[in-house]
């Protein structure tokens, strides 16, 4: 059981800055995120794209913003629980019991949902029968590549994941790479490598094809792919891999009894608390009149939600408003007091 | 204003006067037309505002910018007439545009 004052759901910029604000006012927190790294959409969707509207930072990339926020919260030694999705919240007298997908449990005074547009999940094939083979011979990520040795693998996608795995697996497996067009979004050097391997017969590249059907008994035995012009090819294979990036899903958040409207959670603008006492929502996932989905708005919302958390964590104390320029307590927490 | 017609996958049709300067995506979101999610808010980063453009309109639309085709690789059942509706800015030239919304966005 992890006991802390506040559990933050989501390690995007809003969640990270909220952790900072909690630290400044002397509350402890831990952060859960479904991705394998902090940064949320900034790191997953646009790590290299410059952002121009962070106050006082004329230009920075999603990755730089994330790294700076991590640096900013370093003094507070915030514990991260990555690759975990929060599944269940249960009220226990005055606190909350939280359970994650990986079986972790938390005992917290309040919860801040900074979940963006939901947790990132792999995008799946549109063909219905694919579901049946998930987790056995149809995969959206690779945990143990040794299972592919000497097998025939059909990889779908045109981004870096598809290209990199096609190149790597072509050493030990028979690889078919199938993509919907001639162009690729992955790195040019990888595209060239794939084409070279195709020319040398070490990999089979099929462009302008998409999946049409999969068949097999317990495991996949063959697939059919369809060309833009309508021609259908049957390919025998042991595994199918789909790399279509990630999509955001609200998931279990829908089941917690929160007022949800168009995939966002309604909050008050005084402290960003939801309709349930002790649960706050900030960043892209919250909605209120005038809401702007900007990172800077998320920072403001996090600052107020952090203060809203105070009365749940320390019901017998009063929070005094202080500035980091002058507050001895805040400077001690930051580890900068001389 | 320009008239934009949205056909949903369950054969409902919505014809909306969309203000010039807004995107076809925003026209759908502001009018509660189901089936366009636009998770990233128009940043060409998620492919959940994917639409199929009626064939005769394909050549009349502004060309795809770098990145739109890459994002369409991620879309649900992309076709040759696929576009991201966040990249289609409504103008007089688009008056009468018709788009079909896919069965789902992801």
Interface residues (C-beta under 8 A of the other chain):
Chain A: X41 X45 X46 X117 X123 X124 X126 X157 X158 X159 X179 X180 X181 X183 X185 X210 X228 X244 X245 X247 X248 X249 X263 X284 X293
Chain B: X37 X39 X40 X41 X43 X45 X46 X47 X48 X69 X70 X73 X74 X76 X77 X78 X80 X105 X106
